Amino acid sequence: MSQRLPGGKWSSGVVMPEPARDMNPEAFRIQNINRDAEQLSLLSAAMQSDLQQLRKGMLSKELEQNLKKMEKLAKRLREEVRH
């Protein structure tokens, strides 16, 4: 999920978009919650084959990285829901 930042630099994190001028802060917050929940759901679905392989004793090299992504998404989602 790398994204290009202004100046041609790459960020390994997620770059949060600025709210549209006509969007109120609450609508923007809800939009972010929905986006993060969708990303978490897609990542979880994509990891199902890795978890099935783990049950067979084979460890996917992406599993640890994807688990960290899920942890970060879940933490951010938890923080967004609290506010």
C-alpha positions as protocol buffer text, in pm:
chain_id: "A"
residue {
  index: 1
  type: MET
  ca { x: 0 y: 0 z: 0 }
}
residue {
  index: 2
  type: SER
  ca { x: 277 y: 242 z: -77 }
}
residue {
  index: 3
  type: GLN
  ca { x: 166 y: 577 z: -207 }
}
residue {
  index: 4
  type: ARG
  ca { x: 357 y: 848 z: -384 }
}
residue {
  index: 5
  type: LEU
  ca { x: 395 y: 1171 z: -192 }
}
residue {
  index: 6
  type: PRO
  ca { x: 454 y: 1518 z: -338 }
}
residue {
  index: 7
  type: GLY
  ca { x: 816 y: 1557 z: -445 }
}
residue {
  index: 8
  type: GLY
  ca { x: 838 y: 1204 z: -583 }
}
residue {
  index: 9
  type: LYS
  ca { x: 898 y: 1031 z: -248 }
}
residue {
  index: 10
  type: TRP
  ca { x: 726 y: 708 z: -150 }
}
residue {
  index: 11
  type: SER
  ca { x: 556 y: 646 z: 180 }
}
residue {
  index: 12
  type: SER
  ca { x: 520 y: 294 z: 321 }
}
residue {
  index: 13
  type: GLY
  ca { x: 223 y: 413 z: 529 }
}
residue {
  index: 14
  type: VAL
  ca { x: -120 y: 517 z: 427 }
}
residue {
  index: 15
  type: VAL
  ca { x: -155 y: 881 z: 329 }
}
residue {
  index: 16
  type: MET
  ca { x: -476 y: 1025 z: 463 }
}
residue {
  index: 17
  type: PRO
  ca { x: -660 y: 1242 z: 211 }
}
residue {
  index: 18
  type: GLU
  ca { x: -774 y: 1588 z: 306 }
}
residue {
  index: 19
  type: PRO
  ca { x: -1151 y: 1633 z: 347 }
}
residue {
  index: 20
  type: ALA
  ca { x: -1331 y: 1782 z: 53 }
}
residue {
  index: 21
  type: ARG
  ca { x: -1418 y: 2148 z: 109 }
}
residue {
  index: 22
  type: ASP
  ca { x: -1789 y: 2074 z: 96 }
}
residue {
  index: 23
  type: MET
  ca { x: -1766 y: 1770 z: 328 }
}
residue {
  index: 24
  type: ASN
  ca { x: -1823 y: 1826 z: 698 }
}
residue {
  index: 25
  type: PRO
  ca { x: -1573 y: 1670 z: 944 }
}
residue {
  index: 26
  type: GLU
  ca { x: -1821 y: 1408 z: 1066 }
}
residue {
  index: 27
  type: ALA
  ca { x: -1894 y: 1289 z: 712 }
}
residue {
  index: 28
  type: PHE
  ca { x: -1520 y: 1271 z: 644 }
}
residue {
  index: 29
  type: ARG
  ca { x: -1469 y: 1068 z: 963 }
}
residue {
  index: 30
  type: ILE
  ca { x: -1745 y: 824 z: 864 }
}
residue {
  index: 31
  type: GLN
  ca { x: -1589 y: 795 z: 518 }
}
residue {
  index: 32
  type: ASN
  ca { x: -1252 y: 708 z: 677 }
}
residue {
  index: 33
  type: ILE
  ca { x: -1414 y: 451 z: 905 }
}
residue {
  index: 34
  type: ASN
  ca { x: -1585 y: 285 z: 610 }
}
residue {
  index: 35
  type: ARG
  ca { x: -1262 y: 287 z: 405 }
}
residue {
  index: 36
  type: ASP
  ca { x: -1057 y: 133 z: 685 }
}
residue {
  index: 37
  type: ALA
  ca { x: -1324 y: -129 z: 759 }
}
residue {
  index: 38
  type: GLU
  ca { x: -1333 y: -225 z: 391 }
}
residue {
  index: 39
  type: GLN
  ca { x: -952 y: -253 z: 375 }
}
residue {
  index: 40
  type: LEU
  ca { x: -951 y: -466 z: 689 }
}
residue {
  index: 41
  type: SER
  ca { x: -1217 y: -694 z: 544 }
}
residue {
  index: 42
  type: LEU
  ca { x: -1031 y: -733 z: 213 }
}
residue {
  index: 43
  type: LEU
  ca { x: -703 y: -807 z: 388 }
}
residue {
  index: 44
  type: SER
  ca { x: -872 y: -1065 z: 610 }
}
residue {
  index: 45
  type: ALA
  ca { x: -1026 y: -1239 z: 310 }
}
residue {
  index: 46
  type: ALA
  ca { x: -693 y: -1239 z: 124 }
}
residue {
  index: 47
  type: MET
  ca { x: -520 y: -1400 z: 423 }
}
residue {
  index: 48
  type: GLN
  ca { x: -753 y: -1699 z: 440 }
}
residue {
  index: 49
  type: SER
  ca { x: -536 y: -1911 z: 208 }
}
residue {
  index: 50
  type: ASP
  ca { x: -225 y: -1820 z: 412 }
}
residue {
  index: 51
  type: LEU
  ca { x: -401 y: -1934 z: 729 }
}
residue {
  index: 52
  type: GLN
  ca { x: -509 y: -2260 z: 564 }
}
residue {
  index: 53
  type: GLN
  ca { x: -148 y: -2322 z: 460 }
}
residue {
  index: 54
  type: LEU
  ca { x: -39 y: -2251 z: 820 }
}
residue {
  index: 55
  type: ARG
  ca { x: -271 y: -2527 z: 942 }
}
residue {
  index: 56
  type: LYS
  ca { x: -84 y: -2763 z: 708 }
}
residue {
  index: 57
  type: GLY
  ca { x: 248 y: -2654 z: 857 }
}
residue {
  index: 58
  type: MET
  ca { x: 354 y: -2416 z: 579 }
}
residue {
  index: 59
  type: LEU
  ca { x: 425 y: -2055 z: 675 }
}
residue {
  index: 60
  type: SER
  ca { x: 364 y: -1787 z: 411 }
}
residue {
  index: 61
  type: LYS
  ca { x: 630 y: -1519 z: 401 }
}
residue {
  index: 62
  type: GLU
  ca { x: 357 y: -1251 z: 370 }
}
residue {
  index: 63
  type: LEU
  ca { x: 159 y: -1370 z: 673 }
}
residue {
  index: 64
  type: GLU
  ca { x: 354 y: -1173 z: 934 }
}
residue {
  index: 65
  type: GLN
  ca { x: 350 y: -855 z: 722 }
}
residue {
  index: 66
  type: ASN
  ca { x: -24 y: -888 z: 658 }
}
residue {
  index: 67
  type: LEU
  ca { x: -92 y: -947 z: 1027 }
}
residue {
  index: 68
  type: LYS
  ca { x: 95 y: -626 z: 1107 }
}
residue {
  index: 69
  type: LYS
  ca { x: -113 y: -440 z: 846 }
}
residue {
  index: 70
  type: MET
  ca { x: -430 y: -579 z: 1003 }
}
residue {
  index: 71
  type: GLU
  ca { x: -313 y: -471 z: 1347 }
}
residue {
  index: 72
  type: LYS
  ca { x: -245 y: -115 z: 1227 }
}
residue {
  index: 73
  type: LEU
  ca { x: -578 y: -94 z: 1045 }
}
residue {
  index: 74
  type: ALA
  ca { x: -767 y: -229 z: 1346 }
}
residue {
  index: 75
  type: LYS
  ca { x: -592 y: 17 z: 1579 }
}
residue {
  index: 76
  type: ARG
  ca { x: -670 y: 312 z: 1350 }
}
residue {
  index: 77
  type: LEU
  ca { x: -1030 y: 197 z: 1308 }
}
residue {
  index: 78
  type: ARG
  ca { x: -1068 y: 162 z: 1685 }
}
residue {
  index: 79
  type: GLU
  ca { x: -934 y: 517 z: 1734 }
}
residue {
  index: 80
  type: GLU
  ca { x: -1162 y: 661 z: 1464 }
}
residue {
  index: 81
  type: VAL
  ca { x: -1469 y: 496 z: 1617 }
}
residue {
  index: 82
  type: ARG
  ca { x: -1389 y: 631 z: 1966 }
}
residue {
  index: 83
  type: HIS
  ca { x: -1373 y: 993 z: 1854 }
}
